[in-house]
Amino acid sequence: RGCACRECTATVGGRFGGVRRAVDSVSVGDSPPLRCGCMSTPESSPTVRPVPKGAGPLIFLIVFLDLLGVGLIVPLVPYSVERFSSTGMAVAILTLSYSAAQFLSTPCLGAISDKVGRRPVLLISVLGSAVGYVVFALAGSLPVLYLSRILAGATGGNISTAQAYLADITPPEDRA
């Protein structure tokens, strides 16, 4: 029985493909010696899943697309609202609807990502944001504009999930 702790698995040729290092064996009671001496057993350690190749660039691309979408839409909001309403309040509510939906959905997306995994949540959030942007472009009324911004905001709260994913795939010795 060998050590299954995350740190040892990361540095002894495990999950992160680390280099094998010479470690003194340590015995814990009557159990066989562990490779690292950290006293962790496979039963007490979390399950370690392999990291997909190219996950880091994919995460950065998702965050870039999310921020690019916001940066492109925000300047267009006043012009889009102007087609349906001439009040500044409509522009303010449309801008607020995105931020409020994102604020309220981010904890939900985080909880879901803890249960089903980071990758499905990130992919669904990118798809939801894309649908929100398409609906925004094709909107024929002010309520549809609100719906599109709420949808984009609810699925656009994925930056915290992306940060959690990066923390999951970064070996402990490489973290700041």
N, C-alpha and C positions, 0 to 999 in steps of 0.2 A: 504494500500500500504506500503510495507516494503522496506528496503534498499536492493539494489542489487549490491552494490559495491563489488569488488573482495575481499577486505580485510575483510569486514563484513561478506560476505557469507562464507569466509574461517574460520572465528572464531565463527560464530553463527550457527553451525550445518549444514552448507551448503555443498558446493562442496567437501571440504576436510574432511568432517565428524568431524568437530571441536566440541568442547564442548560449550554448551550454557553458556553465561555469562550474568550477570545482567548489563543492560545498561539503562541510563536515556533516556527518550523519548524527542525528540526535534521536535517542529513544524516548518515547513517552510511555511510562509505565511498562506494561507487558506487550505493547504494540511494537511492530517492526519500526526500524528507524525511518525518519522522514528525511528527504533530501536537503531541506533548507534550514531546518532548525527553528521554524517559526511556530511549531506546535499545532499547526492547522491540520485537520483531517478532511478527507474528501466529503464526509457527511456534513461537516460544519461549514463548508465553503459553498458559495453560490455556483450555479451551473455556468460553465464557461462555454460560450458559443463562438464558432469561428467568425472572423470579421470578413465581410465581402471585399474583394479587391476593388479599388477605385471608389470606396465609400466617401472618403474625404472630399475629393473633387465634386462628387455628386451633391454633397451637403452644401458646399460653397456655391454651386450652381443654383440650387434651390433658393438659398438665401438671396443670391444676386437677383434672380428672377422676381422674387417677392418684393425686394426693394426697388427694382427697376420699374415694376408695375405701378407701385405707389408713386414713384417719381414722375412717371408719365401721365398718370391720371389726375393727380392733384392740380396741375395747372389747367386742365381741361374742364374741371368741375364748374367754374362760373359760366363758361360758355355753353355747357350742356344744360345747365339749369335755366339759362336765359331763353332757351327755346320754349320752355313751359311756364316759367314764372319769372317775374322781374324783381322779386324781393331778395334782399340780402339774407333774410332769415332762411330762405330755402337753401341757399348755398351753405350757410352755417350748419343747418340740420343735416344736409347731405354729407358734409365733412365730418360732423360729429358721429353720424351713424356708422361710418367705417371704424373710427377709433373706439367707439363704445362696443361694437360687436367684437373687435379684436381683444379689447380689455376683458370682456366677459368670457370669450371662448378660449383664451390661452390656458387657463387652469384646466379646463375640460380636455383640451387637446393633450396637455401634459399627462393627465390621469389616464387617458385612453392609450397614449404611447407607452405608459408603464405596463399596461395590461396586454396590448396586442403587439407592441414593438414600435420602434421609432420609424423604420422605413415605411410601413404602410401609412402611418399618419402623415409623414412628409409628402408622400406621393399623392394621397387624397387631398391634402391641403393645396398642393400645386394645381391639381385638377380643378378643385373648387374655386381657386382664385382665377384660373383661366376662364371658367364658366362665368364668373362674376364680371370679368372684363368684357367678355363677348356680349353679355346681357346689357352692360353699360353702353356699349357701342351701338346696340340695336334698339335701345329703349325708345318707346314711343310716348311715354308719359312720365310725369314726375314720380308717381309711386313705383314705377318699374326701376327708375334710377335709384330710389331708396333701397329697393329690394336688391339690386345689383351690388350696391356698396355694402349692405349688411352681409350678403353672401361672401363677398371678397374679404371683408373684415373678419368674419367668423372663421374662414378657412385660412386667413393670412396670418394668424397668430402662431406661426410655426417656428419662429426664430428660437424660442426657448427649447423646443423639441430638437431643433438642429444643434443647439449648444449641448444638450444632453447626449445626443448621438455622438458628437465629437468627444465628449468626456468618456463615453463608453468605449470608443475605439482607440483612445490614446493610452499607451502604457503608463502606469503610475510613475515610472522614473522620468518620463518626458513631460509630465504636467507641471505647470508653473506653480 
